[in-house]
Amino acid sequence: MSEITPEVVAEHGLSPEEYERVLHALGREPNLTELGIFSVMWSEHCSYKSSRVHLKKLPTKAPWVIQGPGENAGVIDIGDGLAAIFKMESHNHPSYIEPYQGAATGVGGILRDVFTMGARPVANLNALRFGRPDHPKMRHLIAGVVHGIGGYGNCVGVPTVGGEVNFHPAYDGNILVNAMTVGIAPTDKIFYSAAAGIGNPVVYVGSKTGRDGIHGATMASADFSEDSEEKRPTVQVGDPFTEKLLIEACLELMASDAIVAIQDMGAAGLTSSSVEMASKGGVGIELDMDAVPCREEGMTPYEMMLSESQERMLMVLKPGREAEAEAIFRKWELDFAVIGRVTDTGRMVLTWRGETVADIPLGPLGDDAPCYERPWVPTPRPAELIDLPNQHIDIAADLKVLMGSPDLASRRWVWEQYDHMVGADTVQRPGGDAAVVRVHGTDKALAITTDCTPRYCHADPVEGGRQAIAEAWRNLTAVGARPLAATDCMNFGNPQRPDIMGQFVGCIEGMAEACTKLDMPIVSGNVSLYNETKNEDGSGSAILPTPAIGAVGLIDDWTRSMTIGFKDVGDIILVIGERSGHLGQSLWLRELHGREDGPPPPVDLERERRTGDFVRAAIEHRHVSACHDVSDGGIAVALAEMALASGIGAIVDKPQPYPCAQSFFGEDQGVYIVTVPDHALVPFLDTALVAGVTVEPLGRTIKSRLIFERPDRDCVVTLDELRQAHEAFLPKLMGADAALA
């Protein structure tokens, strides 16, 4: 038995004050196994000890919300006896340390969160943030992460239908890999994790337990140096083929009434799953560690409880149903073992080789875990832009630069490595405003998106938080979907730094306001803190504040979903929404002038709601033939993306309200570009007038070029030139790795 010294306590990520709480909770000194259990359950990753107090500010309820935060995933009613179940999770530190397995097991973990609740997964998405493209490690990290996501998702048979990829030096030493899964389940067959029934059997199913991933949750709750090789053993190893078997076996057993409660073994493995099930049910749990299936010799209870080996689940069954359940899992060639029972003690008791090796009250591990109100300071608002660059520009030349820049270049190299069509229900492939996936066997479809603009959040967290929600809501609206709910993945630096905690608090404030005004509650999510790298002087280099948002909406008839591509030559191009020519924090300012300054664009939530509701109605009434929301790069980039998606060009021949760069590259919020056939123009404008929505004429669609008519000269670029600039960045960056895809 190892002696518990201050050094051992510190190695487990517990502060001296937290260790005093452990002593008080037990009334004695813990043994190493008990210390390890407290360590992972009180880690930032599992306890949310720095964020819980602020997360409570987010709206989580609506008439269509069946289950909000607190379960494995959020659940919303989509009608006709069906529910959508979804969540987003982070796997940031593991993906920096070992990019292939880190990303792959991130996908595996979020899949389990969803099918644990009885849903068949129907779509995966991901939100990725990398550092400077020319950073010496970045090509290796990009290749590993993309291949890991594709390798796992493709093998398990769930389409990867959308996501985002961004680059910024702030992620040089700490990339972000956020994974999202959406599933469908009958509303009367949703499964929860609260254990119940004193004496009921606790069963372990799936893969055997190994030594991979031990202390993964603790590792994910601390910053680290760029030399992270010593942390490689904390990264889990995934097996997508076993995950596929586990999905089928679980869904087969779920078709019966044998399951009382079910929980996947994610972060902190057997520890978190057993503690969470017992705590939520208000019961105790007793586990026989000799019964845990292990794939390595001589594993100790400490290793078994803290292992994060993948593809494992914990269940409470009704008494007498063990043989029925075992037969199903053996048929699917998976391990099955009865490893414990539900008790009435309110304690976790572990036995091994005839002795009690842990005896811990559950309260301190769960609801009574530490909860801190960290000191925080608000982020100073940036000064207004007063020295705008020269407005007399060649729009076409600047547009080519932007379309080939890291944040706007084509992601085709990425998404072509993902199977986005498996299941045959993908209506809209990657590349549009939102993915659209048909609800199998119905006319309905789910629209799904991920979004966030970290540079806005860094400049003004409150405004950035508003914009992250509004942008996701807008993406769903642009494909014709009614936004229903969101999940979040809150990626921030060290919460013990008041400035970082201020970013978190500000983003939560903005998100909460936008969720309320746009009627899109947060139903699940994840917090990932300590995303920063220690410098040689001991200071930390934090990522940009990145509250990634995953959102889901509903389309009643999937054939009415809208796409971004122009449809016909001669259609009228209109701008919907009010423009102000905002260039602060814009990509044009950064990529063309090397500046990241000014405030981010303001978000008027009432106007956002009014404009979006009108756009959705116009799509429903088939008044518009194409639709795209304006975001990074402004109107010029939106037009270019619509043109490249269709092979049809555009002429912008109407006077603009602002100087050149502001009009075409300003990143005004709540703005859409639509095309309207001539015959639909009058009813479209009549409806806009009634709705009180601003409509500006922009031009018409033409063949194969973008033409921007200006008083002094026309700016012209062919679609071939644009496509060449747009498609070149990632294949050129990845070099030989591109050929591997």
C-alpha positions in Angstrom: 0.0 0.0 0.0 1.5 3.3 -1.1 1.9 6.0 1.5 -0.2 9.1 0.9 2.3 11.9 1.0 1.7 15.6 0.0 3.6 14.7 -3.2 1.3 11.9 -4.0 -1.7 14.1 -3.4 -0.3 16.8 -5.7 0.4 14.2 -8.4 -3.3 13.4 -8.3 -4.3 17.0 -9.0 -5.8 17.7 -5.6 -4.9 20.9 -3.7 -4.1 20.8 0.0 -7.5 22.2 0.8 -9.2 19.6 -1.3 -7.3 16.8 0.4 -8.5 18.2 3.7 -12.1 17.7 2.4 -11.2 14.2 1.5 -10.0 13.5 5.1 -13.2 15.1 6.4 -15.5 13.1 4.1 -13.8 9.8 5.0 -13.0 10.6 8.7 -9.6 9.0 8.0 -6.8 8.9 5.6 -7.6 7.4 2.2 -5.8 4.6 0.6 -4.4 5.0 -2.9 -7.5 3.6 -4.6 -9.8 5.9 -2.7 -7.4 8.9 -3.4 -7.5 8.0 -7.1 -11.3 8.0 -7.1 -11.5 11.4 -5.4 -8.9 12.7 -7.8 -10.8 11.9 -11.0 -14.3 12.7 -9.6 -13.1 16.1 -8.4 -11.1 16.8 -11.5 -12.3 19.8 -13.6 -13.3 17.4 -16.4 -15.7 15.4 -14.2 -16.9 17.8 -11.5 -17.1 21.2 -13.4 -16.0 22.7 -10.1 -15.0 26.0 -11.7 -18.0 26.3 -14.1 -21.1 24.8 -12.4 -22.1 28.0 -10.7 -22.1 29.8 -14.1 -23.6 27.1 -16.2 -26.8 27.4 -14.2 -27.4 30.7 -15.9 -28.1 29.0 -19.3 -31.7 28.4 -20.3 -32.3 24.7 -20.5 -36.1 24.3 -20.8 -38.7 24.5 -23.6 -42.0 22.6 -24.3 -40.1 20.4 -26.7 -37.2 19.6 -24.3 -37.6 16.1 -22.8 -34.2 16.0 -21.0 -31.8 18.9 -20.4 -28.3 18.9 -18.9 -27.5 16.3 -16.4 -27.8 13.1 -18.4 -25.5 11.5 -21.0 -27.1 13.7 -23.7 -29.9 16.1 -24.3 -33.3 15.0 -25.6 -35.8 17.0 -27.7 -39.2 16.0 -29.1 -39.4 16.1 -32.9 -43.0 14.8 -33.2 -44.6 11.6 -34.2 -43.3 9.7 -31.2 -39.7 10.4 -32.0 -36.9 12.3 -30.2 -33.5 13.6 -31.2 -30.8 12.9 -28.7 -27.5 14.8 -29.0 -24.4 16.2 -27.3 -21.0 17.7 -28.0 -17.8 16.7 -26.2 -14.1 17.7 -26.2 -11.1 15.5 -26.6 -8.5 18.3 -26.8 -5.5 17.3 -24.7 -5.5 13.7 -25.9 -5.7 14.8 -29.5 -2.6 17.1 -29.1 -0.7 14.3 -27.4 -1.7 11.5 -29.8 -3.8 13.0 -32.6 -5.1 9.8 -34.3 -6.3 8.0 -31.1 -7.2 11.2 -29.4 -9.6 12.2 -32.1 -10.8 8.6 -32.8 -11.8 8.0 -29.1 -13.4 11.4 -29.0 -15.8 10.2 -31.7 -16.3 6.9 -29.9 -17.0 8.6 -26.6 -19.7 10.9 -28.0 -21.3 8.1 -29.9 -21.7 6.2 -26.6 -23.2 9.2 -24.8 -26.0 9.1 -27.4 -26.7 5.4 -27.9 -26.5 5.0 -24.1 -29.9 6.8 -24.0 -31.5 4.4 -26.5 -30.9 6.3 -29.7 -29.5 5.0 -32.9 -26.7 7.5 -34.0 -27.5 9.1 -37.4 -24.9 11.8 -37.7 -21.5 12.9 -36.5 -20.0 16.4 -36.7 -16.8 17.9 -35.4 -15.4 21.4 -34.6 -11.6 21.6 -35.0 -9.2 24.3 -34.1 -5.5 24.2 -35.1 -2.6 26.6 -34.7 -0.5 28.3 -37.4 -0.4 26.2 -40.6 3.3 26.6 -40.8 3.9 25.5 -37.1 6.3 22.5 -37.2 3.8 20.2 -35.5 0.7 21.3 -37.2 0.7 19.1 -40.3 1.2 16.1 -38.2 -1.7 17.1 -35.9 -4.1 17.9 -38.7 -3.4 14.6 -40.5 -3.7 12.6 -37.3 -6.9 14.2 -36.2 -8.7 14.0 -39.5 -7.6 10.4 -40.1 -8.7 9.5 -36.6 -12.1 11.0 -37.0 -12.5 9.3 -40.4 -11.0 6.1 -39.2 -13.5 5.7 -36.3 -16.6 7.2 -37.8 -16.3 5.5 -41.1 -15.8 2.1 -39.5 -18.7 2.4 -37.1 -21.1 3.3 -39.9 -22.3 6.7 -38.8 -22.0 9.5 -41.4 -19.8 12.5 -40.6 -22.0 15.2 -42.1 -20.6 18.6 -41.1 -18.4 20.7 -38.8 -15.8 23.4 -39.0 -12.0 23.9 -39.1 -10.2 27.1 -38.0 -6.6 28.2 -37.6 -5.0 30.7 -35.2 -1.6 30.9 -33.4 -3.4 30.7 -30.0 -3.9 27.0 -30.7 -0.3 26.3 -31.5 0.3 24.4 -28.3 -3.3 23.2 -27.6 -5.5 22.2 -30.5 -9.2 21.7 -30.0 -11.1 18.6 -31.1 -14.8 18.8 -30.3 -17.1 16.0 -31.5 -20.9 15.9 -31.8 -23.3 13.1 -32.3 -27.0 13.1 -33.0 -29.3 10.1 -32.7 -33.0 9.2 -33.0 -35.1 7.3 -30.5 -38.7 6.6 -29.8 -39.9 9.0 -27.1 -41.2 6.0 -25.0 -37.9 4.1 -25.1 -35.4 6.7 -23.7 -32.9 5.3 -21.2 -31.5 7.1 -18.2 -28.6 6.6 -15.8 -30.1 6.7 -12.3 -29.6 3.4 -10.6 -32.6 1.9 -8.8 -33.8 -1.3 -7.1 -31.9 -2.4 -4.0 -30.2 -5.7 -4.8 -30.4 -5.3 -8.5 -27.4 -6.6 -10.4 -24.8 -4.2 -11.8 -23.3 -5.5 -15.1 -20.3 -4.6 -17.1 -20.5 -5.0 -20.9 -18.3 -4.3 -23.9 -14.5 -4.5 -24.1 -12.1 -5.7 -21.4 -10.4 -3.1 -19.2 -6.7 -2.3 -19.9 -4.2 0.2 -18.6 -4.8 2.8 -21.4 -6.2 6.1 -20.4 -5.5 5.9 -16.7 -5.7 9.4 -15.3 -7.1 10.7 -18.6 -9.7 12.9 -16.8 -7.0 14.4 -14.5 -4.7 15.0 -17.5 -7.5 16.8 -19.2 -7.9 19.1 -16.2 -4.4 20.6 -16.3 -2.3 22.6 -18.7 0.8 21.0 -20.1 4.0 21.7 -21.8 4.4 21.3 -25.6 6.7 18.4 -24.8 3.9 16.0 -24.0 5.4 12.6 -24.8 5.3 11.6 -21.1 1.5 11.9 -21.1 1.0 9.5 -24.1 -0.1 6.6 -21.8 -3.1 8.7 -20.6 -4.6 8.6 -24.1 -7.2 5.9 -24.8 -7.1 3.5 -27.7 -10.3 3.0 -29.7 -11.7 0.1 -31.6 -14.6 1.2 -33.9 -15.6 -2.3 -34.9 -16.2 -3.2 -31.2 -18.2 0.0 -30.9 -20.4 -1.0 -33.7 -21.1 -4.4 -32.0 -21.7 -2.5 -28.8 -24.3 -0.2 -30.4 -26.2 -3.2 -31.9 -26.1 -5.2 -28.7 -27.2 -2.3 -26.5 -30.1 -1.4 -28.9 -31.2 -5.1 -29.0 -31.3 -5.3 -25.2 -33.0 -2.0 -25.0 -35.9 -3.4 -27.1 -36.7 -5.5 -24.0 -37.6 -4.1 -20.6 -34.6 -5.6 -18.8 -32.6 -2.4 -18.3 -33.2 -0.2 -15.2 -30.3 2.2 -15.8 -27.3 2.5 -18.2 -24.2 4.6 -18.4 -21.2 4.6 -20.6 -17.7 4.5 -19.2 -16.3 7.7 -20.4 -13.9 10.0 -18.6 -12.8 8.3 -15.3 -14.2 5.0 -16.7 -15.7 2.6 -14.1 -15.4 5.3 -11.4 -17.5 8.0 -13.0 -20.1 5.6 -14.4 -20.7 3.8 -11.1 -20.6 7.0 -9.0 -22.9 8.9 -11.3 -25.5 6.0 -11.6 -25.6 5.6 -7.8 -25.6 9.3 -7.0 -28.4 10.1 -9.4 -30.5 7.3 -8.0 -29.8 8.2 -4.4 -28.6 4.6 -3.7 -25.3 2.9 -2.9 -23.2 0.5 -5.1 -21.0 -2.4 -4.3 -18.5 -3.7 -6.9 -16.5 -6.9 -6.9 -13.2 -6.0 -8.6 -12.3 -9.7 -9.1 -15.2 -9.9 -11.6 -14.1 -7.0 -13.8 -13.0 -8.3 -17.2 -9.3 -7.3 -17.7 -7.1 -7.7 -20.7 -3.8 -7.3 -18.8 -2.3 -9.4 -16.0 -2.1 -8.2 -12.5 -4.3 -5.1 -12.7 -5.1 -3.5 -9.4 -8.4 -1.9 -8.2 -6.7 1.5 -8.6 -6.0 0.7 -12.3 -9.4 -0.9 -13.0 -11.3 2.0 -11.5 -9.3 4.7 -13.3 -8.8 3.1 -16.7 -10.5 4.8 -19.6 -10.4 1.8 -21.9 -12.9 2.4 -24.6 -16.2 0.6 -25.7 -17.4 -0.2 -22.2 -20.8 0.3 -20.6 -22.3 -0.2 -17.1 -25.9 -1.3 -16.6 -28.3 -2.0 -13.8 -30.6 -4.8 -14.8 -33.9 -6.1 -13.4 -33.3 -9.1 -11.2 -33.4 -12.4 -13.1 -32.6 -10.8 -16.5 -28.9 -11.5 -16.4 -29.0 -14.6 -18.6 -31.1 -12.9 -21.2 -28.7 -9.9 -21.4 -25.6 -12.1 -21.4 -26.9 -14.1 -24.3 -27.3 -11.0 -26.4 -23.8 -9.6 -25.6 -22.1 -13.0 -26.1 -23.9 -13.2 -29.5 -22.3 -10.0 -30.4 -18.9 -11.3 -29.1 -18.7 -8.8 -26.3 -17.7 -9.3 -22.7 -20.5 -9.5 -20.1 -20.0 -9.8 -16.3 -22.1 -9.2 -13.2 -19.7 -7.1 -11.2 -21.8 -5.8 -8.3 -25.2 -4.8 -7.0 -27.2 -1.8 -5.9 -27.3 -1.2 -2.2 -29.1 1.1 0.2 -26.0 2.4 1.9 -25.3 5.6 -0.1 -21.7 4.5 -0.3 -19.4 3.0 -2.9 -17.8 -0.2 -1.6 -15.1 -2.0 -3.6 -14.0 -5.5 -2.7 -10.9 -7.4 -4.1 -9.5 -10.7 -3.1 -11.9 -11.0 -0.2 -11.0 -7.6 1.3 -12.6 -4.1 1.2 -10.3 -1.9 -0.8 -12.5 1.2 -0.9 -15.4 2.5 1.1 -16.5 6.0 0.3 -19.7 8.0 0.9 -21.2 9.0 -2.5 -22.3 12.5 -1.6 -18.8 14.0 -1.6 -18.0 12.3 -4.9 -21.1 13.6 -6.7 -23.3 16.6 -5.8 -21.2 17.7 -2.9 -17.9 17.8 -4.9 -16.0 21.1 -4.6 -17.7 24.1 -6.4 -15.7 27.3 -6.7 -16.7 30.9 -7.6 -13.3 31.7 -9.1 -12.3 35.4 -9.1 -12.9 37.0 -12.4 -12.5 40.3 -14.2 -14.5 41.5 -17.2 -12.7 41.7 -20.5 -12.0 45.3 -21.5 -14.0 46.3 -24.6 -11.7 47.0 -27.5 -11.4 50.5 -28.8 -13.4 51.4 -31.9 -11.7 51.3 -35.3 -10.8 54.9 -36.1 -8.1 54.4 -38.7 -9.7 52.1 -41.3 -7.5 51.0 -44.1 -7.9 52.4 -47.6 -11.4 51.7 -48.9 -10.4 52.0 -52.6 -9.6 48.4 -53.2 -9.7 45.8 -55.9 -12.6 43.7 -54.6 -11.8 40.7 -56.8 -8.1 40.6 -55.8 -9.0 40.8 -52.1 -11.7 38.2 -52.5 -9.2 35.7 -54.0 -6.8 36.2 -51.1 -9.6 35.6 -48.6 -11.0 32.6 -50.4 -7.6 31.0 -50.3 -6.8 31.9 -46.6 -6.7 29.2 -43.9 -10.0 30.1 -42.3 -12.0 30.3 -45.6 -10.3 27.9 -47.9 -12.2 24.8 -49.0 -12.4 21.9 -46.4 -12.9 19.3 -49.2 -9.6 17.6 -48.3 -11.0 17.1 -44.8 -14.6 16.0 -45.4 -13.8 13.8 -48.4 -12.0 11.5 -45.9 -15.3 11.1 -44.0 -18.1 8.8 -45.1 -20.9 11.4 -45.1 -23.4 9.2 -47.1 -23.5 6.0 -45.1 -27.1 5.2 -44.0 -28.4 6.9 -47.2 -30.3 9.6 -45.3 -27.8 12.5 -45.8 -29.8 15.2 -47.7 -27.1 17.9 -47.7 -23.5 17.1 -47.7 -20.7 19.1 -46.0 -20.1 22.6 -47.4 -23.4 24.3 -46.8 -24.8 26.3 -43.9 -25.9 23.2 -42.0 -26.0 19.5 -42.6 -29.4 18.0 -43.3 -30.2 14.4 -42.4 -33.5 12.7 -43.2 -35.3 11.0 -40.2 -35.4 7.5 -41.7 -38.8 6.4 -42.9 -40.4 9.8 -42.6 -40.6 13.1 -44.5 -38.8 15.0 -41.7 -35.2 16.0 -41.6 -32.8 17.3 -38.9 -30.6 20.2 -39.7 -27.4 20.2 -37.7 -24.6 22.7 -37.4 -21.5 23.6 -35.3 -20.3 27.1 -35.0 -18.3 29.7 -33.0 -16.2 32.7 -33.8 -13.4 32.7 -31.2 -11.8 36.0 -32.3 -15.1 37.7 -31.5 -15.2 36.0 -28.1 -11.6 37.1 -27.4 -12.4 40.7 -28.3 -15.7 40.8 -26.4 -16.8 37.6 -24.7 -20.4 38.8 -24.1 -20.9 39.8 -27.7 -19.0 36.7 -28.9 -21.3 34.5 -26.8 -24.3 36.1 -28.3 -22.9 35.7 -31.8 -22.0 32.0 -31.4 -25.6 31.1 -30.6 -27.0 33.5 -33.2 -24.7 32.1 -35.9 -25.7 28.6 -35.2 -29.4 29.6 -35.2 -28.9 31.4 -38.5 -27.2 28.4 -40.1 -30.2 26.2 -39.3 -32.6 28.9 -40.5 -30.7 29.3 -43.8 -31.5 25.7 -44.8 -35.2 26.1 -43.8 -35.1 24.4 -40.4 -36.9 25.5 -37.3 -34.1 25.8 -34.6 -35.0 23.7 -31.5 -32.0 23.4 -29.2 -28.3 23.5 -28.8 -25.4 21.8 -27.1 -22.2 23.5 -26.1 -18.5 22.7 -25.7 -16.9 25.4 -23.6 -13.2 25.5 -24.4 -11.2 27.9 -22.3 -7.8 28.4 -20.6 -6.9 28.2 -16.9 -9.9 29.2 -14.8 -7.6 30.2 -11.9 -6.6 33.2 -14.0 -9.2 36.0 -13.4 -9.0 37.2 -17.0 -9.7 33.7 -18.3 -12.6 33.2 -15.9 -13.9 36.6 -17.0 -13.9 35.3 -20.6 -16.0 32.3 -19.5 -18.4 34.4 -17.5 -18.9 36.8 -20.3 -19.5 34.2 -23.0 -22.1 32.5 -20.7 -23.8 35.8 -20.3 -24.0 36.4 -24.0 -25.1 32.8 -24.8 -27.8 32.9 -22.1 -29.3 36.1 -23.5 -29.2 34.8 -27.1 -30.7 31.4 -26.2 -33.5 33.1 -24.4 -34.3 35.6 -27.2 -34.0 33.0 -30.0 -35.9 30.3 -28.1 -33.1 27.8 -28.5 -32.2 26.3 -25.0 -29.0 24.4 -24.2 -29.8 20.8 -23.5 -26.4 19.2 -23.0 -22.7 20.1 -23.1 -19.2 19.9 -21.9 -16.6 22.2 -20.3 -13.0 21.9 -21.2 -10.7 24.2 -19.2 -6.9 24.5 -18.8 -6.5 24.6 -22.6 -3.2 26.4 -22.5 0.5 25.5 -22.7 3.1 26.4 -20.1 5.9 28.6 -21.3 9.5 28.2 -20.1 9.0 31.0 -17.6 5.9 29.3 -16.1 3.4 31.6 -17.6 0.5 30.1 -19.7 -0.4 30.7 -23.3 -4.2 30.2 -23.5 -6.3 29.4 -26.5 -8.9 31.9 -27.7 -12.1 31.6 -25.7 -14.0 29.0 -27.8 -17.6 28.3 -26.7 -18.4 25.9 -29.6 -22.1 25.5 -30.3 -23.8 22.5 -31.8 -27.4 23.1 -32.8 -30.3 21.0 -34.1 -33.4 22.1 -36.0 -36.3 20.4 -37.7 -37.5 20.5 -41.3 -41.0 19.0 -41.7 -40.4 18.1 -45.3 -36.8 17.4 -46.3 -37.5 18.1 -49.9 -38.1 21.7 -49.0 -34.6 22.2 -47.5 -32.7 25.1 -48.9 -29.1 25.1 -50.2 -26.5 27.8 -50.8 -25.8 27.2 -54.5 -27.3 29.6 -57.1 -29.9 27.7 -59.2 -30.4 29.6 -62.5 -28.9 32.4 -64.5 -31.0 35.5 -64.2 -32.3 35.1 -60.7 -32.4 38.3 -58.6 -29.9 38.6 -55.8 -31.1 40.3 -52.6 -29.6 41.1 -49.2 -32.0 40.4 -46.3 -31.2 42.3 -43.0 -29.7 45.5 -41.9 -26.0 46.3 -42.7 -23.6 48.6 -41.0 -20.4 47.8 -42.8 -18.7 46.5 -39.6 -15.0 45.7 -40.2 -13.8 45.2 -36.5 -12.3 41.8 -36.0 -13.1 40.9 -39.6 -11.1 38.4 -41.7 -10.5 41.1 -44.3 -8.8 43.3 -41.7 -6.7 40.3 -40.5 -5.8 38.6 -43.7 -5.3 41.7 -45.9 -3.9 44.1 -43.3 -2.5 41.9 -40.5 -4.7 43.5 -37.9 -6.9 41.9 -35.2 -8.4 44.9 -33.6 -11.7 46.7 -33.1 -14.9 45.4 -31.4 -16.7 42.4 -33.0 -19.9 43.1 -34.9 -22.9 43.7 -32.6 -25.8 41.2 -32.5 -29.3 42.7 -32.3 -31.2 39.6 -31.1 -34.7 41.0 -31.8 -33.8 41.9 -35.3 -32.0 38.6 -35.7 -35.2 36.8 -34.7 -37.4 38.9 -37.0 -35.2 38.5 -40.0 -34.6 34.7 -39.5 -38.3 34.0 -39.0 -39.0 35.8 -42.3 -36.3 33.9 -44.2 -37.6 30.6 -42.9 -41.1 31.5 -44.1 -39.8 32.6 -47.5 -38.1 29.2 -47.9 -41.3 27.4 -46.8 -43.3 29.3 -49.4 -40.7 28.6 -52.1 -40.2 32.3 -52.8 -36.4 31.9 -52.7 -34.2 29.5 -54.8 -30.9 29.8 -52.8 -30.0 31.1 -49.3 -26.8 31.7 -47.4 -26.1 33.6 -44.2 -23.4 36.3 -44.2 -20.6 35.6 -41.8 -16.8 35.4 -42.1 -15.6 37.6 -45.0 -18.9 39.4 -45.5 -21.1 39.6 -48.5 -18.3 39.1 -51.1 -17.3 35.8 -49.6 -20.9 34.7 -49.2 -21.5 35.4 -52.9 -18.3 33.5 -53.8 -19.4 30.5 -51.8 -22.8 30.5 -53.4 -21.2 30.7 -56.9 -18.7 28.0 -56.3 -21.4 25.7 -54.9 -23.3 26.0 -58.2 -20.9 27.0 -61.0 -23.1 30.1 -61.6 -21.7 33.6 -61.2 -23.2 36.9 -60.2 -23.1 40.6 -61.1 -23.4 43.1 -58.3 -24.6 46.2 -60.1 -26.5 48.1 -57.5 -25.1 51.1 -55.5 -23.8 50.1 -52.1 -24.5 51.9 -48.8 -20.9 52.1 -47.5 -17.4 52.5 -48.8 -16.1 49.5 -50.8 -14.4 47.3 -48.1 -17.2 47.9 -45.6 -19.9 47.0 -48.0 -18.4 43.8 -49.3 -16.2 42.5 -46.5 -18.0 43.8 -43.4 -19.2 41.0 -41.2 -22.6 42.4 -40.2 -24.8 40.0 -38.2 -28.3 38.8 -38.9 -27.8 39.2 -42.7 -28.6 36.7 -45.5 -28.2 36.6 -49.2 -31.1 35.0 -51.2 -31.9 34.6 -54.8 -35.5 35.1 -56.0 -36.9 34.2 -59.5 -38.6 37.1 -61.2 -42.1 35.5 -60.8 -41.7 35.3 -57.0 -40.3 38.8 -56.4 -43.6 40.6 -55.8 -45.0 38.2 -53.2 -41.5 38.0 -51.6 -41.3 41.8 -51.2 -44.9 42.1 -50.0 -44.2 39.5 -47.3 -41.0 41.3 -46.3 -42.9 44.6 -46.0 -45.4 43.1 -43.6 -42.6 41.4 -41.6 -40.8 44.7 -41.3 -37.6 43.2 -42.7 -35.0 45.2 -44.7 -34.4 44.0 -48.3 -31.7 45.5 -50.6 -31.3 44.6 -54.2 -27.7 43.5 -55.0 -27.7 42.2 -58.6 -28.4 39.1 -60.7 -26.9 35.7 -61.3 -24.9 35.3 -64.5 -22.5 32.8 -66.1 -19.2 31.8 -64.7 -17.9 35.1 -63.3 -18.3 37.5 -60.3 -18.5 41.1 -61.4 -18.6 44.0 -58.9 -19.5 47.1 -60.7 -17.9 50.2 -59.2 -18.2 53.9 -60.2 -14.5 54.0 -61.2 -14.0 50.5 -62.6 -15.4 47.0 -62.5 -13.7 44.3 -60.5 -14.0 40.9 -62.1 -12.9 37.4 -61.2 -13.8 34.1 -62.9 -15.1 31.1 -61.0 -12.2 29.1 -62.2 -9.8 31.6 -60.6 -11.8 31.6 -57.4 -12.0 27.8 -57.3 -8.2 27.5 -57.8 -7.5 29.8 -54.9 -10.2 28.2 -52.7 -9.2 24.6 -53.3 -5.4 24.9 -53.1 -4.7 25.6 -49.4 -5.2 22.3 -47.6 -3.8 20.0 -50.3 -0.7 22.2 -50.6 -0.3 22.3 -46.8 -0.7 18.6 -46.3 1.5 17.6 -49.2 2.1 13.8 -49.1 -0.6 13.5 -46.5 -3.2 14.8 -49.0 -2.3 11.9 -51.2 -3.0 9.4 -48.4 -6.6 10.6 -48.0 
